[in-house]
Amino acid sequence: MPHDMTKLLDNLNTIYNSPTAFTILKEFERVLDEYDIYVYDNWKHGELLSGPTVSDYWVTCLFMWPYAEKPDCDCLKRLSSVGIKSKTGVSSILVPRKIKTPDDIRPGNSRKGKLDRKKIFIVGLKMPKEILKSVYSGKEIFKVKDDEDIQNQTPAEPVAPAGGGFDMGGLGGAPVAPGVI
């Protein structure tokens, strides 16, 4: 099942309208930058596919690249040495075609272009919240419903992935098409 550009845009809209989600995503990126993954080929060209998905002890994000420009995954070894889990795979995304000729228009709709399936490379990263907290400037960005301090809790692997979709091998509830990765 391919990913849909509409869901991607809805995810970005949700992030920009939520100060907490935006802050978590910025800190996620800061951790990646701190471990120098952007010196590896094509990492700076990745785009957020979904996330951040926050569970009790983990934050999960999926990133995508055009398949022909997939990143150098050697840096995933560096990330795993500090407790960041990762999984890679291949999927596709539906992208609207630019209308140049009448054949580019969807049947029955005179304003929208046909959808083209483009092959993408996906990297899912599941980062412990403790790593995000250690990088953040002392301000608590994760709140529990009862305002408990989760810093004092013992980390444990989540029992089930949040959200559904394909289980990224313990990467949490990041939605990915079943059987793709």
Rosetta constraint file for C-alpha pairs under 8 A:
AtomPair CA 1 CA 91 HARMONIC 7.97 0.50
AtomPair CA 1 CA 92 HARMONIC 7.75 0.50
AtomPair CA 1 CA 177 HARMONIC 5.18 0.50
AtomPair CA 1 CA 178 HARMONIC 7.23 0.50
AtomPair CA 1 CA 180 HARMONIC 7.72 0.50
AtomPair CA 2 CA 91 HARMONIC 6.42 0.50
AtomPair CA 2 CA 92 HARMONIC 4.78 0.50
AtomPair CA 2 CA 93 HARMONIC 5.03 0.50
AtomPair CA 2 CA 94 HARMONIC 6.47 0.50
AtomPair CA 2 CA 117 HARMONIC 7.56 0.50
AtomPair CA 2 CA 177 HARMONIC 6.72 0.50
AtomPair CA 3 CA 7 HARMONIC 7.61 0.50
AtomPair CA 3 CA 8 HARMONIC 7.97 0.50
AtomPair CA 3 CA 91 HARMONIC 7.72 0.50
AtomPair CA 3 CA 92 HARMONIC 6.15 0.50
AtomPair CA 3 CA 93 HARMONIC 4.47 0.50
AtomPair CA 3 CA 94 HARMONIC 6.24 0.50
AtomPair CA 3 CA 176 HARMONIC 7.84 0.50
AtomPair CA 3 CA 177 HARMONIC 7.42 0.50
AtomPair CA 4 CA 8 HARMONIC 6.55 0.50
AtomPair CA 4 CA 93 HARMONIC 5.68 0.50
AtomPair CA 4 CA 94 HARMONIC 5.21 0.50
AtomPair CA 4 CA 95 HARMONIC 7.41 0.50
AtomPair CA 5 CA 9 HARMONIC 6.22 0.50
AtomPair CA 5 CA 93 HARMONIC 6.82 0.50
AtomPair CA 5 CA 94 HARMONIC 6.10 0.50
AtomPair CA 5 CA 95 HARMONIC 6.11 0.50
AtomPair CA 6 CA 10 HARMONIC 6.14 0.50
AtomPair CA 7 CA 11 HARMONIC 6.12 0.50
AtomPair CA 8 CA 12 HARMONIC 6.43 0.50
AtomPair CA 8 CA 49 HARMONIC 6.01 0.50
AtomPair CA 8 CA 50 HARMONIC 6.73 0.50
AtomPair CA 9 CA 13 HARMONIC 6.12 0.50
AtomPair CA 10 CA 14 HARMONIC 6.16 0.50
AtomPair CA 11 CA 15 HARMONIC 6.32 0.50
AtomPair CA 11 CA 50 HARMONIC 6.41 0.50
AtomPair CA 11 CA 51 HARMONIC 7.29 0.50
AtomPair CA 12 CA 16 HARMONIC 6.26 0.50
AtomPair CA 13 CA 17 HARMONIC 6.15 0.50
AtomPair CA 14 CA 18 HARMONIC 6.16 0.50
AtomPair CA 15 CA 19 HARMONIC 7.37 0.50
AtomPair CA 15 CA 21 HARMONIC 5.30 0.50
AtomPair CA 15 CA 22 HARMONIC 5.27 0.50
AtomPair CA 16 CA 21 HARMONIC 7.69 0.50
AtomPair CA 16 CA 22 HARMONIC 6.04 0.50
AtomPair CA 18 CA 22 HARMONIC 6.20 0.50
AtomPair CA 19 CA 23 HARMONIC 6.07 0.50
AtomPair CA 20 CA 24 HARMONIC 6.14 0.50
AtomPair CA 20 CA 141 HARMONIC 6.83 0.50
AtomPair CA 21 CA 25 HARMONIC 6.13 0.50
AtomPair CA 21 CA 52 HARMONIC 6.81 0.50
AtomPair CA 22 CA 26 HARMONIC 6.19 0.50
AtomPair CA 23 CA 27 HARMONIC 6.21 0.50
AtomPair CA 23 CA 141 HARMONIC 7.51 0.50
AtomPair CA 24 CA 28 HARMONIC 6.07 0.50
AtomPair CA 24 CA 52 HARMONIC 7.24 0.50
AtomPair CA 24 CA 141 HARMONIC 7.09 0.50
AtomPair CA 25 CA 29 HARMONIC 6.25 0.50
AtomPair CA 25 CA 52 HARMONIC 6.26 0.50
AtomPair CA 26 CA 30 HARMONIC 6.15 0.50
AtomPair CA 27 CA 31 HARMONIC 6.24 0.50
AtomPair CA 27 CA 132 HARMONIC 6.20 0.50
AtomPair CA 27 CA 135 HARMONIC 7.35 0.50
AtomPair CA 27 CA 136 HARMONIC 6.64 0.50
AtomPair CA 28 CA 32 HARMONIC 6.52 0.50
AtomPair CA 28 CA 127 HARMONIC 7.94 0.50
AtomPair CA 28 CA 132 HARMONIC 6.53 0.50
AtomPair CA 29 CA 33 HARMONIC 6.14 0.50
AtomPair CA 30 CA 34 HARMONIC 6.05 0.50
AtomPair CA 30 CA 135 HARMONIC 7.68 0.50
AtomPair CA 31 CA 35 HARMONIC 6.44 0.50
AtomPair CA 31 CA 131 HARMONIC 7.56 0.50
AtomPair CA 31 CA 132 HARMONIC 6.79 0.50
AtomPair CA 31 CA 135 HARMONIC 6.76 0.50
AtomPair CA 32 CA 36 HARMONIC 6.53 0.50
AtomPair CA 32 CA 37 HARMONIC 6.02 0.50
AtomPair CA 32 CA 38 HARMONIC 7.78 0.50
AtomPair CA 33 CA 37 HARMONIC 6.12 0.50
AtomPair CA 33 CA 38 HARMONIC 6.46 0.50
AtomPair CA 35 CA 78 HARMONIC 7.49 0.50
AtomPair CA 35 CA 79 HARMONIC 7.19 0.50
AtomPair CA 36 CA 40 HARMONIC 7.94 0.50
AtomPair CA 37 CA 43 HARMONIC 6.80 0.50
AtomPair CA 37 CA 75 HARMONIC 5.85 0.50
AtomPair CA 38 CA 42 HARMONIC 7.72 0.50
AtomPair CA 38 CA 43 HARMONIC 5.27 0.50
AtomPair CA 38 CA 44 HARMONIC 5.60 0.50
AtomPair CA 39 CA 43 HARMONIC 7.55 0.50
AtomPair CA 40 CA 71 HARMONIC 7.39 0.50
AtomPair CA 40 CA 72 HARMONIC 5.84 0.50
AtomPair CA 40 CA 74 HARMONIC 7.88 0.50
AtomPair CA 40 CA 75 HARMONIC 6.94 0.50
AtomPair CA 41 CA 71 HARMONIC 5.59 0.50
AtomPair CA 41 CA 72 HARMONIC 5.26 0.50
AtomPair CA 42 CA 46 HARMONIC 7.12 0.50
AtomPair CA 42 CA 69 HARMONIC 6.70 0.50
AtomPair CA 42 CA 70 HARMONIC 6.65 0.50
AtomPair CA 42 CA 71 HARMONIC 4.67 0.50
AtomPair CA 42 CA 72 HARMONIC 6.82 0.50
AtomPair CA 43 CA 71 HARMONIC 5.40 0.50
AtomPair CA 43 CA 72 HARMONIC 7.27 0.50
AtomPair CA 45 CA 65 HARMONIC 7.02 0.50
AtomPair CA 46 CA 63 HARMONIC 6.04 0.50
AtomPair CA 46 CA 64 HARMONIC 5.52 0.50
AtomPair CA 46 CA 65 HARMONIC 5.18 0.50
AtomPair CA 47 CA 63 HARMONIC 5.36 0.50
AtomPair CA 47 CA 64 HARMONIC 5.30 0.50
AtomPair CA 47 CA 65 HARMONIC 6.59 0.50
AtomPair CA 48 CA 61 HARMONIC 7.33 0.50
AtomPair CA 48 CA 62 HARMONIC 6.12 0.50
AtomPair CA 48 CA 63 HARMONIC 4.48 0.50
AtomPair CA 48 CA 64 HARMONIC 6.33 0.50
AtomPair CA 49 CA 61 HARMONIC 7.61 0.50
AtomPair CA 49 CA 62 HARMONIC 5.25 0.50
AtomPair CA 49 CA 63 HARMONIC 4.97 0.50
AtomPair CA 49 CA 64 HARMONIC 5.84 0.50
AtomPair CA 50 CA 61 HARMONIC 5.86 0.50
AtomPair CA 50 CA 62 HARMONIC 5.18 0.50
AtomPair CA 50 CA 63 HARMONIC 7.09 0.50
AtomPair CA 50 CA 174 HARMONIC 6.92 0.50
AtomPair CA 50 CA 175 HARMONIC 7.45 0.50
AtomPair CA 51 CA 60 HARMONIC 6.25 0.50
AtomPair CA 51 CA 61 HARMONIC 4.52 0.50
AtomPair CA 51 CA 62 HARMONIC 6.39 0.50
AtomPair CA 51 CA 174 HARMONIC 6.89 0.50
AtomPair CA 52 CA 59 HARMONIC 6.16 0.50
AtomPair CA 52 CA 60 HARMONIC 5.51 0.50
AtomPair CA 52 CA 61 HARMONIC 4.96 0.50
AtomPair CA 53 CA 59 HARMONIC 5.54 0.50
AtomPair CA 53 CA 60 HARMONIC 5.02 0.50
AtomPair CA 53 CA 61 HARMONIC 6.47 0.50
AtomPair CA 53 CA 172 HARMONIC 7.86 0.50
AtomPair CA 53 CA 173 HARMONIC 6.94 0.50
AtomPair CA 53 CA 174 HARMONIC 6.58 0.50
AtomPair CA 54 CA 58 HARMONIC 6.01 0.50
AtomPair CA 54 CA 59 HARMONIC 4.56 0.50
AtomPair CA 54 CA 60 HARMONIC 6.53 0.50
AtomPair CA 55 CA 59 HARMONIC 6.33 0.50
AtomPair CA 55 CA 158 HARMONIC 7.75 0.50
AtomPair CA 55 CA 162 HARMONIC 7.07 0.50
AtomPair CA 55 CA 172 HARMONIC 7.71 0.50
AtomPair CA 56 CA 158 HARMONIC 7.31 0.50
AtomPair CA 57 CA 128 HARMONIC 5.85 0.50
AtomPair CA 57 CA 129 HARMONIC 5.46 0.50
AtomPair CA 57 CA 130 HARMONIC 7.75 0.50
AtomPair CA 57 CA 155 HARMONIC 6.14 0.50
AtomPair CA 57 CA 156 HARMONIC 7.14 0.50
AtomPair CA 57 CA 157 HARMONIC 7.66 0.50
AtomPair CA 57 CA 158 HARMONIC 7.66 0.50
AtomPair CA 58 CA 126 HARMONIC 6.33 0.50
AtomPair CA 58 CA 127 HARMONIC 5.53 0.50
AtomPair CA 58 CA 128 HARMONIC 4.51 0.50
AtomPair CA 58 CA 129 HARMONIC 5.24 0.50
AtomPair CA 58 CA 172 HARMONIC 7.74 0.50
AtomPair CA 59 CA 126 HARMONIC 5.68 0.50
AtomPair CA 59 CA 127 HARMONIC 5.26 0.50
AtomPair CA 59 CA 128 HARMONIC 6.36 0.50
AtomPair CA 59 CA 129 HARMONIC 6.35 0.50
AtomPair CA 60 CA 124 HARMONIC 7.12 0.50
AtomPair CA 60 CA 125 HARMONIC 5.64 0.50
AtomPair CA 60 CA 126 HARMONIC 4.32 0.50
AtomPair CA 60 CA 127 HARMONIC 6.27 0.50
AtomPair CA 60 CA 171 HARMONIC 6.62 0.50
AtomPair CA 60 CA 172 HARMONIC 6.44 0.50
AtomPair CA 60 CA 173 HARMONIC 7.61 0.50
AtomPair CA 60 CA 174 HARMONIC 6.54 0.50
AtomPair CA 61 CA 124 HARMONIC 5.84 0.50
AtomPair CA 61 CA 125 HARMONIC 5.51 0.50
AtomPair CA 61 CA 126 HARMONIC 6.67 0.50
AtomPair CA 61 CA 174 HARMONIC 6.88 0.50
AtomPair CA 62 CA 122 HARMONIC 6.68 0.50
AtomPair CA 62 CA 123 HARMONIC 5.76 0.50
AtomPair CA 62 CA 124 HARMONIC 4.34 0.50
AtomPair CA 62 CA 125 HARMONIC 6.37 0.50
AtomPair CA 62 CA 174 HARMONIC 6.95 0.50
AtomPair CA 63 CA 122 HARMONIC 5.62 0.50
AtomPair CA 63 CA 123 HARMONIC 5.31 0.50
AtomPair CA 63 CA 124 HARMONIC 6.35 0.50
AtomPair CA 64 CA 120 HARMONIC 6.26 0.50
AtomPair CA 64 CA 121 HARMONIC 5.54 0.50
AtomPair CA 64 CA 122 HARMONIC 4.55 0.50
AtomPair CA 64 CA 123 HARMONIC 6.47 0.50
AtomPair CA 65 CA 69 HARMONIC 6.29 0.50
AtomPair CA 65 CA 70 HARMONIC 5.64 0.50
AtomPair CA 65 CA 71 HARMONIC 7.52 0.50
AtomPair CA 65 CA 120 HARMONIC 5.56 0.50
AtomPair CA 65 CA 121 HARMONIC 5.22 0.50
AtomPair CA 65 CA 122 HARMONIC 6.63 0.50
AtomPair CA 66 CA 70 HARMONIC 6.36 0.50
AtomPair CA 66 CA 118 HARMONIC 7.70 0.50
AtomPair CA 66 CA 119 HARMONIC 6.49 0.50
AtomPair CA 66 CA 120 HARMONIC 4.62 0.50
AtomPair CA 66 CA 121 HARMONIC 6.14 0.50
AtomPair CA 67 CA 90 HARMONIC 7.70 0.50
AtomPair CA 67 CA 119 HARMONIC 5.60 0.50
AtomPair CA 67 CA 120 HARMONIC 4.48 0.50
AtomPair CA 67 CA 121 HARMONIC 4.96 0.50
AtomPair CA 70 CA 121 HARMONIC 5.94 0.50
AtomPair CA 73 CA 77 HARMONIC 7.99 0.50
AtomPair CA 74 CA 78 HARMONIC 7.63 0.50
AtomPair CA 75 CA 79 HARMONIC 6.51 0.50
AtomPair CA 76 CA 80 HARMONIC 6.07 0.50
AtomPair CA 76 CA 86 HARMONIC 6.80 0.50
AtomPair CA 77 CA 81 HARMONIC 6.38 0.50
AtomPair CA 78 CA 82 HARMONIC 7.28 0.50
AtomPair CA 79 CA 83 HARMONIC 6.77 0.50
AtomPair CA 79 CA 84 HARMONIC 5.29 0.50
AtomPair CA 79 CA 85 HARMONIC 7.40 0.50
AtomPair CA 80 CA 84 HARMONIC 4.81 0.50
AtomPair CA 80 CA 85 HARMONIC 5.73 0.50
AtomPair CA 80 CA 86 HARMONIC 7.45 0.50
AtomPair CA 83 CA 127 HARMONIC 7.15 0.50
AtomPair CA 83 CA 128 HARMONIC 7.00 0.50
AtomPair CA 84 CA 125 HARMONIC 6.82 0.50
AtomPair CA 84 CA 126 HARMONIC 5.76 0.50
AtomPair CA 84 CA 127 HARMONIC 4.71 0.50
AtomPair CA 84 CA 128 HARMONIC 6.61 0.50
AtomPair CA 85 CA 125 HARMONIC 5.79 0.50
AtomPair CA 85 CA 126 HARMONIC 5.01 0.50
AtomPair CA 85 CA 127 HARMONIC 6.50 0.50
AtomPair CA 85 CA 171 HARMONIC 6.70 0.50
AtomPair CA 86 CA 123 HARMONIC 6.92 0.50
AtomPair CA 86 CA 124 HARMONIC 5.43 0.50
AtomPair CA 86 CA 125 HARMONIC 4.58 0.50
AtomPair CA 86 CA 126 HARMONIC 6.19 0.50
AtomPair CA 86 CA 171 HARMONIC 7.05 0.50
AtomPair CA 87 CA 123 HARMONIC 5.80 0.50
AtomPair CA 87 CA 124 HARMONIC 5.17 0.50
AtomPair CA 87 CA 125 HARMONIC 6.80 0.50
AtomPair CA 87 CA 168 HARMONIC 6.70 0.50
AtomPair CA 87 CA 169 HARMONIC 7.49 0.50
AtomPair CA 87 CA 171 HARMONIC 7.65 0.50
AtomPair CA 88 CA 121 HARMONIC 7.42 0.50
AtomPair CA 88 CA 122 HARMONIC 5.53 0.50
AtomPair CA 88 CA 123 HARMONIC 4.46 0.50
AtomPair CA 88 CA 124 HARMONIC 6.21 0.50
AtomPair CA 88 CA 181 HARMONIC 6.90 0.50
AtomPair CA 89 CA 121 HARMONIC 5.94 0.50
AtomPair CA 89 CA 122 HARMONIC 5.19 0.50
AtomPair CA 89 CA 123 HARMONIC 6.63 0.50
AtomPair CA 89 CA 180 HARMONIC 6.99 0.50
AtomPair CA 89 CA 181 HARMONIC 4.49 0.50
AtomPair CA 90 CA 119 HARMONIC 7.19 0.50
AtomPair CA 90 CA 120 HARMONIC 5.83 0.50
AtomPair CA 90 CA 121 HARMONIC 4.65 0.50
AtomPair CA 90 CA 122 HARMONIC 5.82 0.50
AtomPair CA 90 CA 180 HARMONIC 6.40 0.50
AtomPair CA 90 CA 181 HARMONIC 6.08 0.50
AtomPair CA 91 CA 119 HARMONIC 5.93 0.50
AtomPair CA 91 CA 120 HARMONIC 5.40 0.50
AtomPair CA 91 CA 121 HARMONIC 6.42 0.50
AtomPair CA 91 CA 122 HARMONIC 7.10 0.50
AtomPair CA 91 CA 177 HARMONIC 7.73 0.50
AtomPair CA 91 CA 180 HARMONIC 5.80 0.50
AtomPair CA 91 CA 181 HARMONIC 7.32 0.50
AtomPair CA 92 CA 117 HARMONIC 6.11 0.50
AtomPair CA 92 CA 118 HARMONIC 5.26 0.50
AtomPair CA 92 CA 119 HARMONIC 4.31 0.50
AtomPair CA 92 CA 120 HARMONIC 5.18 0.50
AtomPair CA 93 CA 117 HARMONIC 5.58 0.50
AtomPair CA 93 CA 118 HARMONIC 5.36 0.50
AtomPair CA 93 CA 119 HARMONIC 6.60 0.50
AtomPair CA 93 CA 120 HARMONIC 6.88 0.50
AtomPair CA 94 CA 115 HARMONIC 5.73 0.50
AtomPair CA 94 CA 116 HARMONIC 5.46 0.50
AtomPair CA 94 CA 117 HARMONIC 4.65 0.50
AtomPair CA 94 CA 118 HARMONIC 6.41 0.50
AtomPair CA 95 CA 115 HARMONIC 5.38 0.50
AtomPair CA 95 CA 116 HARMONIC 5.25 0.50
AtomPair CA 95 CA 117 HARMONIC 6.38 0.50
AtomPair CA 95 CA 118 HARMONIC 7.09 0.50
AtomPair CA 96 CA 112 HARMONIC 7.68 0.50
AtomPair CA 96 CA 113 HARMONIC 5.51 0.50
AtomPair CA 96 CA 114 HARMONIC 5.71 0.50
AtomPair CA 96 CA 115 HARMONIC 4.43 0.50
AtomPair CA 96 CA 116 HARMONIC 6.13 0.50
AtomPair CA 97 CA 104 HARMONIC 6.75 0.50
AtomPair CA 97 CA 113 HARMONIC 4.99 0.50
AtomPair CA 97 CA 114 HARMONIC 5.40 0.50
AtomPair CA 97 CA 115 HARMONIC 5.78 0.50
AtomPair CA 97 CA 116 HARMONIC 6.25 0.50
AtomPair CA 98 CA 104 HARMONIC 7.20 0.50
AtomPair CA 98 CA 113 HARMONIC 6.08 0.50
AtomPair CA 99 CA 104 HARMONIC 5.18 0.50
AtomPair CA 99 CA 105 HARMONIC 6.42 0.50
AtomPair CA 99 CA 112 HARMONIC 7.87 0.50
AtomPair CA 99 CA 113 HARMONIC 5.65 0.50
AtomPair CA 100 CA 104 HARMONIC 6.52 0.50
AtomPair CA 101 CA 105 HARMONIC 7.66 0.50
AtomPair CA 104 CA 113 HARMONIC 5.53 0.50
AtomPair CA 104 CA 114 HARMONIC 5.73 0.50
AtomPair CA 105 CA 109 HARMONIC 7.06 0.50
AtomPair CA 105 CA 110 HARMONIC 6.38 0.50
AtomPair CA 105 CA 111 HARMONIC 7.00 0.50
AtomPair CA 105 CA 112 HARMONIC 5.87 0.50
AtomPair CA 105 CA 113 HARMONIC 4.46 0.50
AtomPair CA 105 CA 114 HARMONIC 5.51 0.50
AtomPair CA 106 CA 110 HARMONIC 7.00 0.50
AtomPair CA 106 CA 111 HARMONIC 7.92 0.50
AtomPair CA 106 CA 112 HARMONIC 6.02 0.50
AtomPair CA 106 CA 113 HARMONIC 5.42 0.50
AtomPair CA 106 CA 114 HARMONIC 4.68 0.50
AtomPair CA 106 CA 115 HARMONIC 7.92 0.50
AtomPair CA 124 CA 168 HARMONIC 7.49 0.50
AtomPair CA 124 CA 171 HARMONIC 7.16 0.50
AtomPair CA 124 CA 174 HARMONIC 7.94 0.50
AtomPair CA 125 CA 171 HARMONIC 6.90 0.50
AtomPair CA 126 CA 171 HARMONIC 5.19 0.50
AtomPair CA 126 CA 172 HARMONIC 7.13 0.50
AtomPair CA 127 CA 131 HARMONIC 7.13 0.50
AtomPair CA 127 CA 132 HARMONIC 7.75 0.50
AtomPair CA 128 CA 132 HARMONIC 7.09 0.50
AtomPair CA 129 CA 133 HARMONIC 6.20 0.50
AtomPair CA 130 CA 134 HARMONIC 6.13 0.50
AtomPair CA 130 CA 151 HARMONIC 7.67 0.50
AtomPair CA 131 CA 135 HARMONIC 6.47 0.50
AtomPair CA 132 CA 136 HARMONIC 6.13 0.50
AtomPair CA 133 CA 137 HARMONIC 7.93 0.50
AtomPair CA 133 CA 138 HARMONIC 7.38 0.50
AtomPair CA 133 CA 140 HARMONIC 7.42 0.50
AtomPair CA 133 CA 141 HARMONIC 7.86 0.50
AtomPair CA 134 CA 138 HARMONIC 7.85 0.50
AtomPair CA 143 CA 147 HARMONIC 6.01 0.50
AtomPair CA 143 CA 148 HARMONIC 7.42 0.50
AtomPair CA 143 CA 149 HARMONIC 7.62 0.50
AtomPair CA 143 CA 150 HARMONIC 7.93 0.50
AtomPair CA 144 CA 148 HARMONIC 5.68 0.50
AtomPair CA 144 CA 149 HARMONIC 7.30 0.50
AtomPair CA 144 CA 150 HARMONIC 7.19 0.50
AtomPair CA 149 CA 153 HARMONIC 7.71 0.50
AtomPair CA 158 CA 172 HARMONIC 7.75 0.50
AtomPair CA 160 CA 172 HARMONIC 7.61 0.50
AtomPair CA 161 CA 167 HARMONIC 6.63 0.50
AtomPair CA 161 CA 170 HARMONIC 7.38 0.50
AtomPair CA 161 CA 171 HARMONIC 7.70 0.50
AtomPair CA 161 CA 172 HARMONIC 4.50 0.50
AtomPair CA 161 CA 173 HARMONIC 4.47 0.50
AtomPair CA 162 CA 172 HARMONIC 6.08 0.50
AtomPair CA 162 CA 173 HARMONIC 4.17 0.50
AtomPair CA 162 CA 174 HARMONIC 7.65 0.50
AtomPair CA 163 CA 173 HARMONIC 4.77 0.50
AtomPair CA 163 CA 174 HARMONIC 6.96 0.50
AtomPair CA 163 CA 175 HARMONIC 7.02 0.50
AtomPair CA 164 CA 173 HARMONIC 5.74 0.50
AtomPair CA 164 CA 174 HARMONIC 7.55 0.50
AtomPair CA 164 CA 175 HARMONIC 6.37 0.50
AtomPair CA 165 CA 173 HARMONIC 6.99 0.50
AtomPair CA 165 CA 174 HARMONIC 7.08 0.50
AtomPair CA 165 CA 175 HARMONIC 4.62 0.50
AtomPair CA 165 CA 176 HARMONIC 5.53 0.50
AtomPair CA 165 CA 177 HARMONIC 6.35 0.50
AtomPair CA 165 CA 178 HARMONIC 6.37 0.50
AtomPair CA 166 CA 173 HARMONIC 7.70 0.50
AtomPair CA 166 CA 174 HARMONIC 7.51 0.50
AtomPair CA 166 CA 175 HARMONIC 6.13 0.50
AtomPair CA 166 CA 176 HARMONIC 5.15 0.50
AtomPair CA 166 CA 177 HARMONIC 6.02 0.50
AtomPair CA 166 CA 178 HARMONIC 4.88 0.50
AtomPair CA 166 CA 179 HARMONIC 7.35 0.50
AtomPair CA 167 CA 171 HARMONIC 6.93 0.50
AtomPair CA 167 CA 172 HARMONIC 6.63 0.50
AtomPair CA 167 CA 173 HARMONIC 6.64 0.50
AtomPair CA 167 CA 174 HARMONIC 7.60 0.50
AtomPair CA 167 CA 176 HARMONIC 7.97 0.50
AtomPair CA 168 CA 172 HARMONIC 6.44 0.50
AtomPair CA 168 CA 173 HARMONIC 7.63 0.50
AtomPair CA 168 CA 174 HARMONIC 7.31 0.50
AtomPair CA 168 CA 181 HARMONIC 7.79 0.50
AtomPair CA 176 CA 180 HARMONIC 7.37 0.50
AtomPair CA 176 CA 181 HARMONIC 7.81 0.50
AtomPair CA 177 CA 181 HARMONIC 7.85 0.50
